[in-house]
Amino acid sequence: MHSKRTLSVCRTAHYHLQIPQNEIKSILYVIHGYAQLAAEFIKEFEALEKHGILVVAPEGLSKFYGKERLPVASWMTQHEREDEIKDYINYLQKLNRVIKSEYGEKPILLLGFSQGVSTAFRYLAASEDKIFLALACSGSIPPELKASDFENQRDLTVNYYYGNDDRLLKPENAKKQLLQLERLKLNFNYHAFEGRHEISETCIQAIIDFQNKLL
């Protein structure tokens, strides 16, 4: 008789840091999209290096070969999705504890790009730490989340960004994500930019502007 069982095992996770040139004032976690690597994704945030922001780029636990036969990472698939979600939430929570133990308590900002938006929001819903700003870039808000999941984040501001020429997330689908944010009763702003599936300059500037308010 066939039966399925589960076994929890240890995994080695990888993450990259961009340490600012001056004193660390806040911590920004950046969650990459599907078929990306943290080492490449973190380069999107080089402009933040002189603004006192520690950038932390965790890498998805699942690896595979991308279109050019180069290794890339993913956060999850539909196969055994609940276990994969649980695993990456535990991973991000442990990473946050490690970062806080090394760099102290700092205001936390969170950014998700593409597939990383869903990952970031599931982590956000599970986090006991106060998140000051969440930036959702060209991705989907998980439909299973409820307003009650964000009771600890009522002071949170969410910025949602989408490109008007994004072939992976059409503007009409992006606008549906705004309805999801309304359903979750989150305080959010949205920004449509001239561009495709990418981190926009307006998003980077918003992080800098928010950081300046904290100083």
C-alpha positions as CSV (number, residue, x, y, z in Angstrom):
1,M,0.0,0.0,0.0
2,H,1.3,3.4,-1.0
3,S,1.4,6.1,1.7
4,K,3.0,9.6,1.8
5,R,4.8,10.9,4.9
6,T,6.9,14.0,5.7
7,L,10.3,14.5,7.3
8,S,11.8,17.8,8.3
9,V,15.4,18.2,7.3
10,C,18.0,21.0,7.6
11,R,18.8,23.0,4.6
12,T,21.7,25.4,3.9
13,A,20.2,28.8,2.9
14,H,22.1,31.6,1.2
15,Y,21.7,35.3,1.5
16,H,23.6,38.4,0.4
17,L,24.2,41.7,2.2
18,Q,24.9,45.2,1.0
19,I,26.4,47.0,3.9
20,P,26.0,50.8,3.7
21,Q,29.0,53.2,3.7
22,N,27.8,55.0,6.8
23,E,25.9,54.0,10.0
24,I,23.1,51.5,9.6
25,K,19.7,53.3,10.2
26,S,17.3,50.6,8.8
27,I,17.2,47.2,7.3
28,L,15.6,46.4,3.9
29,Y,14.8,42.8,3.0
30,V,14.5,42.3,-0.7
31,I,12.8,39.2,-2.0
32,H,13.7,38.2,-5.5
33,G,11.4,36.9,-8.2
34,Y,11.1,33.5,-10.0
35,A,14.3,32.3,-11.7
36,Q,16.6,34.8,-10.2
37,L,19.6,34.7,-7.8
38,A,20.1,36.9,-4.8
39,A,23.6,37.9,-5.9
40,E,22.3,39.5,-9.0
41,F,19.0,40.8,-7.5
42,I,20.8,42.8,-4.8
43,K,22.6,44.8,-7.5
44,E,19.3,46.6,-8.1
45,F,19.7,48.4,-4.8
46,E,23.2,49.8,-5.1
47,A,21.9,53.3,-5.0
48,L,20.9,52.7,-1.4
49,E,24.4,52.0,-0.2
50,K,25.0,55.7,0.8
51,H,21.8,56.1,2.6
52,G,22.4,54.0,5.8
53,I,20.2,51.1,4.6
54,L,21.4,47.5,5.2
55,V,20.1,45.5,2.3
56,V,19.5,41.8,2.9
57,A,18.7,39.6,-0.1
58,P,17.7,36.0,0.8
59,E,17.8,33.4,-1.9
60,G,15.0,30.9,-2.5
61,L,15.6,27.4,-1.3
62,S,14.6,25.7,-4.6
63,K,17.3,25.7,-7.4
64,F,17.0,24.7,-11.0
65,Y,18.5,25.6,-14.4
66,G,17.0,28.6,-16.2
67,K,16.6,29.3,-19.9
68,E,20.4,29.8,-20.4
69,R,21.2,26.6,-18.4
70,L,22.5,28.7,-15.6
71,P,21.4,28.0,-12.0
72,V,18.5,30.1,-10.7
73,A,16.2,30.0,-7.7
74,S,12.5,29.8,-6.9
75,W,10.5,30.3,-3.7
76,M,7.8,27.6,-4.4
77,T,5.7,25.7,-6.8
78,Q,2.2,24.3,-6.6
79,H,3.6,20.9,-5.7
80,E,3.4,20.5,-1.9
81,R,2.9,24.2,-1.7
82,E,1.8,24.4,2.0
83,D,5.1,22.8,3.1
84,E,7.1,25.1,0.8
85,I,5.4,28.1,2.2
86,K,6.0,27.0,5.8
87,D,9.6,26.3,5.0
88,Y,10.4,29.7,3.5
89,I,8.5,31.6,6.2
90,N,10.6,29.7,8.9
91,Y,13.7,30.5,6.9
92,L,12.9,34.2,6.6
93,Q,12.0,34.4,10.3
94,K,15.3,32.8,11.3
95,L,17.2,35.0,9.0
96,N,15.6,38.1,10.6
97,R,16.7,36.9,14.0
98,V,20.2,36.4,12.8
99,I,20.3,39.9,11.2
100,K,18.9,41.5,14.4
101,S,21.4,39.7,16.6
102,E,24.3,41.0,14.4
103,Y,23.1,44.5,13.7
104,G,20.7,45.3,16.5
105,E,17.1,46.5,16.4
106,K,16.5,48.7,13.4
107,P,13.4,49.8,11.5
108,I,12.5,47.0,9.0
109,L,11.4,47.6,5.4
110,L,10.4,44.7,3.1
111,L,10.4,44.6,-0.7
112,G,9.1,41.8,-2.9
113,F,9.5,41.6,-6.7
114,S,7.4,39.4,-9.0
115,Q,7.1,35.9,-7.3
116,G,8.7,37.6,-4.3
117,V,5.6,39.7,-3.7
118,S,3.6,36.6,-2.6
119,T,6.6,35.4,-0.5
120,A,7.0,38.8,1.2
121,F,3.4,39.1,2.1
122,R,3.1,35.7,3.5
123,Y,6.2,36.4,5.6
124,L,4.7,39.8,6.5
125,A,1.5,38.2,7.8
126,A,3.4,35.8,9.9
127,S,6.0,38.3,11.3
128,E,5.9,39.4,14.9
129,D,8.2,42.3,14.1
130,K,6.7,45.6,13.1
131,I,7.4,46.4,9.4
132,F,7.4,50.1,8.6
133,L,7.1,49.9,4.8
134,A,6.3,47.1,2.4
135,L,7.0,47.6,-1.3
136,A,5.2,45.2,-3.7
137,C,6.7,45.3,-7.2
138,S,5.0,43.7,-10.2
139,G,3.6,40.7,-8.3
140,S,0.5,39.1,-6.8
141,I,-1.0,39.4,-3.3
142,P,-1.7,35.9,-2.0
143,P,-5.5,35.3,-2.2
144,E,-5.6,33.1,1.0
145,L,-4.5,36.0,3.3
146,K,-7.1,37.7,5.5
147,A,-7.3,41.1,7.1
148,S,-6.9,39.5,10.5
149,D,-3.5,38.2,9.5
150,F,-2.2,41.8,9.6
151,E,-3.4,42.8,13.0
152,N,0.2,43.4,14.2
153,Q,0.9,45.5,11.1
154,R,-1.7,48.2,11.3
155,D,0.8,51.0,11.1
156,L,2.2,49.5,7.9
157,T,2.3,51.5,4.7
158,V,2.3,49.5,1.4
159,N,3.5,50.8,-1.9
160,Y,2.4,48.8,-5.0
161,Y,4.3,49.3,-8.3
162,Y,3.5,48.0,-11.7
163,G,4.8,48.8,-15.2
164,N,2.4,49.9,-18.0
165,D,4.3,47.6,-20.4
166,D,4.7,44.5,-18.2
167,R,4.0,41.4,-20.3
168,L,4.1,39.1,-17.2
169,L,1.7,41.1,-15.1
170,K,-0.7,43.0,-17.3
171,P,-2.0,46.3,-16.0
172,E,-5.5,44.9,-15.7
173,N,-4.2,42.1,-13.5
174,A,-2.1,44.5,-11.5
175,K,-5.2,46.6,-10.7
176,K,-6.8,43.4,-9.3
177,Q,-4.0,43.3,-6.8
178,L,-5.2,46.7,-5.5
179,L,-8.6,45.1,-4.7
180,Q,-6.7,42.5,-2.7
181,L,-5.0,45.2,-0.7
182,E,-8.3,46.8,-0.1
183,R,-9.7,43.5,1.1
184,L,-6.9,43.2,3.6
185,K,-7.6,46.7,4.9
186,L,-4.0,47.8,4.5
187,N,-3.0,51.4,4.0
188,F,-1.6,51.4,0.5
189,N,-0.5,53.6,-2.4
190,Y,-0.1,52.5,-6.0
191,H,2.3,53.7,-8.7
192,A,2.1,52.9,-12.4
193,F,5.4,53.6,-14.1
194,E,6.7,53.6,-17.6
195,G,8.4,50.3,-17.9
196,R,8.2,46.5,-18.0
197,H,8.7,43.8,-15.4
198,E,11.3,45.5,-13.2
199,I,12.1,47.5,-10.1
200,S,11.3,51.1,-11.0
201,E,13.3,54.1,-10.2
202,T,10.2,55.5,-8.4
203,C,10.4,52.6,-6.0
204,I,14.1,53.1,-5.2
205,Q,13.4,56.8,-4.6
206,A,10.5,56.0,-2.3
207,I,12.8,53.9,-0.1
208,I,15.3,56.8,0.1
209,D,12.5,59.2,0.9
210,F,11.1,57.0,3.6
211,Q,14.6,56.5,5.1
212,N,15.1,60.2,5.2
213,K,12.0,60.6,7.3
214,L,13.4,58.1,9.8
215,L,16.6,60.1,10.3
